[in-house]
Amino acid sequence: MSKPTPQQTELEMVTLEQLVPGDHLLRKVDAAINFPPNGSKPPASSRSASANLF
């Protein structure tokens, strides 16, 4: 007879928002700069020649 495999009995949900302290430097930078959503391109007028690689 084989040994029973361990089973997961608990699940803990943790987000990055919970892990980064409220007074962290990156939160201050995020509040000061309007970052576009992931995957979006900046307006054509603000792109440099090297940014056209994307």
PyMOL commands that set and color helices and strands:
alter all, ss='L'
color gray80, all
select helices_A, chain A and resi 16-19+25-32+44-46+49-53
alter helices_A, ss='H'
color red, helices_A
deselect
rebuild
show_as cartoon
